[in-house]
């Protein structure tokens, strides 16, 4: 699988977020590899009210103000871990929330990681990964680029990258800063009127394992 270039993350979150759809999130745990294809992302930026760094810089969000290319892990509602990728530039809060993974397990596991909290639970991601470089496989959690076959299918439009409003927030809802792979059944929530594809016509990361 192709490596992810850190230079691609030195851009605003809204530019990076759609490019992370189709990339791989990999976790090494007890000598086992767990992975999935990122099928849904959301962008956040200091200039808008839904961003953690909109009001102030604090010990809890310090990573979000750091150099691009690091994981920012936070706890939501005191329960769920959420995994983000820091983007843009230092001293400016900007990041991409990884909302859903398509796991290579197939039905009935297709929605096992359909949501940021479920994603972290499935891969065993916790706050210990906060501040880790996203390309550092030695840390046990890292990103890889889009597999060539998937990249080609997305470039042709066959898998339909869709854009819509962010979800699960009370402010900044008017921004269409969420992207997802239309052909995947693992997306956490589809846009109004967008029907989940039939299993016979959907795309699954299990296809990447086919000979």
C-alpha positions as CSV (number, residue, x, y, z in Angstrom):
1,X,0.0,0.0,0.0
2,X,1.3,3.5,-0.7
3,X,2.6,5.6,2.1
4,X,0.8,8.8,3.1
5,X,2.8,12.0,2.4
6,X,2.9,14.4,5.3
7,X,3.0,17.3,2.9
8,X,-0.6,16.7,1.9
9,X,-1.6,17.5,5.5
10,X,-0.1,21.0,5.4
11,X,-3.4,22.3,4.0
12,X,-6.7,23.5,5.5
13,X,-8.8,20.8,7.1
14,X,-11.6,21.2,4.5
15,X,-9.1,20.5,1.7
16,X,-7.5,17.5,3.5
17,X,-10.8,15.8,4.7
18,X,-12.0,14.5,1.3
19,X,-8.5,13.3,0.4
20,X,-8.4,11.1,3.5
21,X,-11.5,9.2,2.4
22,X,-10.2,6.0,0.9
23,X,-7.0,6.0,2.9
24,X,-6.2,3.2,5.4
25,X,-6.1,3.5,9.2
26,X,-3.8,0.7,10.6
27,X,-3.4,-0.4,14.2
28,X,-0.8,-2.9,15.4
29,X,-1.9,-4.6,18.7
30,X,-0.2,-7.5,20.3
31,X,1.5,-8.5,17.0
32,X,-1.8,-8.4,15.1
33,X,-2.7,-5.8,12.5
34,X,-6.2,-4.4,12.4
35,X,-7.1,-2.0,9.6
36,X,-10.0,-0.4,7.8
37,X,-10.6,2.0,4.9
38,X,-11.7,5.5,6.0
39,X,-15.1,6.1,4.5
40,X,-16.2,9.2,6.3
41,X,-14.5,12.4,7.5
42,X,-15.3,15.8,8.9
43,X,-13.2,19.0,8.9
44,X,-12.9,21.4,11.8
45,X,-11.1,24.8,11.9
46,X,-10.4,27.4,14.6
47,X,-12.3,30.0,12.7
48,X,-15.7,28.2,13.2
49,X,-17.5,27.5,16.5
50,X,-17.6,23.7,16.4
51,X,-13.8,23.4,16.6
52,X,-12.3,22.5,19.9
53,X,-9.8,25.3,19.5
54,X,-12.3,28.0,18.6
55,X,-12.4,29.7,22.0
56,X,-9.1,29.0,23.6
57,X,-6.0,26.9,23.7
58,X,-5.7,24.5,26.6
59,X,-3.8,21.5,27.8
60,X,-6.6,19.3,26.5
61,X,-6.5,20.6,22.9
62,X,-2.8,21.5,22.7
63,X,-2.1,18.8,20.0
64,X,-4.7,20.4,17.7
65,X,-2.5,23.6,17.7
66,X,0.6,21.6,17.0
67,X,2.4,20.6,13.8
68,X,0.3,19.0,11.0
69,X,0.6,15.2,10.7
70,X,-0.1,14.1,14.2
71,X,-3.1,12.3,15.7
72,X,-5.3,14.3,18.0
73,X,-7.3,12.0,20.3
74,X,-9.9,13.4,22.6
75,X,-12.7,11.9,24.8
76,X,-16.3,12.8,23.8
77,X,-18.9,13.0,26.6
78,X,-16.4,11.4,29.0
79,X,-16.9,8.0,27.3
80,X,-16.0,7.8,23.6
81,X,-12.5,8.3,22.1
82,X,-12.4,10.2,18.8
83,X,-9.5,10.1,16.4
84,X,-8.5,13.2,14.4
85,X,-5.6,14.2,12.1
86,X,-4.0,17.6,12.7
87,X,-3.7,19.7,9.5
88,X,-2.8,23.1,8.1
89,X,-0.1,24.9,10.2
90,X,1.2,25.1,13.8
91,X,-0.5,27.5,16.2
92,X,-3.8,27.2,14.3
93,X,-6.4,24.7,15.4
94,X,-7.3,22.6,12.4
95,X,-8.1,18.9,12.1
96,X,-10.0,16.1,10.4
97,X,-12.2,13.8,12.4
98,X,-12.2,10.2,11.2
99,X,-15.9,9.3,11.5
100,X,-16.2,5.8,10.0
101,X,-14.2,2.8,8.7
102,X,-15.1,0.1,6.3
103,X,-13.6,-3.1,7.9
104,X,-12.5,-6.1,5.8
105,X,-15.0,-8.3,7.7
106,X,-18.1,-8.1,5.6
107,X,-21.7,-8.6,6.7
108,X,-22.7,-8.6,9.6
109,X,-19.7,-6.4,10.6
110,X,-20.2,-3.7,8.0
111,X,-21.3,-1.1,10.6
112,X,-19.0,-2.1,13.4
113,X,-16.9,1.0,13.0
114,X,-19.7,3.3,11.7
115,X,-19.1,6.3,14.0
116,X,-16.0,7.9,15.6
117,X,-16.5,6.2,18.9
118,X,-17.0,2.8,17.4
119,X,-14.0,3.4,15.1
120,X,-11.7,3.9,18.1
121,X,-13.2,1.0,20.0
122,X,-12.7,-1.4,17.1
123,X,-9.1,-0.5,16.7
124,X,-8.3,0.0,20.4
125,X,-7.4,3.7,20.0
126,X,-7.1,5.7,23.2
127,X,-5.5,8.9,24.5
128,X,-2.1,7.3,24.5
129,X,-1.9,7.9,20.8
130,X,-2.5,11.6,21.1
131,X,0.4,13.6,19.5
132,X,1.8,10.6,17.7
133,X,3.0,11.1,14.1
134,X,0.4,9.6,11.7
135,X,3.1,8.0,9.5
136,X,5.0,6.4,12.5
137,X,4.1,2.7,12.3
138,X,6.4,2.0,15.3
139,X,3.8,3.8,17.5
140,X,1.2,1.2,16.7
141,X,-1.2,3.5,14.8
142,X,-0.7,5.0,11.4
143,X,-2.2,6.1,8.2
144,X,-1.5,4.8,4.7
145,X,-2.5,6.2,1.3
146,X,-5.4,5.0,-0.9
147,X,-4.8,1.5,-2.4
148,X,-4.2,1.9,-6.1
149,X,-7.4,0.0,-7.2
150,X,-9.5,2.1,-4.8
151,X,-7.8,5.3,-5.9
152,X,-8.6,4.5,-9.5
153,X,-12.2,3.7,-8.8
154,X,-12.6,7.0,-6.8
155,X,-10.9,9.0,-9.5
156,X,-13.3,7.6,-12.1
157,X,-16.3,8.6,-10.0
158,X,-17.5,5.0,-9.7
159,X,-17.6,5.1,-5.9
160,X,-19.1,8.6,-5.6
161,X,-17.5,10.8,-3.0
162,X,-20.3,12.7,-1.4
163,X,-20.3,16.0,0.6
164,X,-22.7,17.3,3.1
165,X,-23.2,19.0,6.5
166,X,-21.5,17.8,9.6
167,X,-23.5,15.9,12.2
168,X,-23.6,15.5,15.9
169,X,-22.8,19.2,16.6
170,X,-25.0,22.2,17.7
171,X,-22.9,25.0,16.1
172,X,-21.5,25.5,12.6
173,X,-24.0,23.1,11.1
174,X,-24.3,25.2,8.0
175,X,-20.8,24.2,6.8
176,X,-20.8,21.3,4.3
177,X,-17.6,19.9,5.8
178,X,-18.4,16.2,5.8
179,X,-17.4,13.7,3.1
180,X,-18.2,10.1,2.7
181,X,-17.9,7.2,0.3
182,X,-21.4,6.8,-1.2
183,X,-20.8,3.2,-2.2
184,X,-20.0,2.1,1.3
185,X,-22.6,0.7,3.8
186,X,-20.3,1.6,6.7
187,X,-21.0,5.4,6.7
188,X,-22.3,6.5,10.1
189,X,-25.1,8.6,8.7
190,X,-26.1,9.4,5.2
191,X,-27.4,12.7,3.9
192,X,-31.2,13.2,3.8
193,X,-32.6,11.2,0.9
194,X,-29.4,9.3,0.3
195,X,-30.3,5.6,0.5
196,X,-27.8,3.0,1.7
197,X,-26.6,0.9,-1.2
198,X,-27.9,-2.7,-1.5
199,X,-25.3,-5.2,-0.3
200,X,-25.0,-6.6,-3.9
201,X,-24.0,-3.2,-5.2
202,X,-22.0,-1.7,-2.4
203,X,-18.2,-1.4,-2.1
204,X,-16.4,-3.2,0.8
205,X,-12.8,-3.1,1.9
206,X,-12.9,-6.9,1.7
207,X,-12.4,-6.4,-2.0
208,X,-8.9,-5.3,-1.3
209,X,-8.1,-8.8,-0.1
210,X,-9.4,-10.5,-3.2
211,X,-6.6,-12.0,-5.4
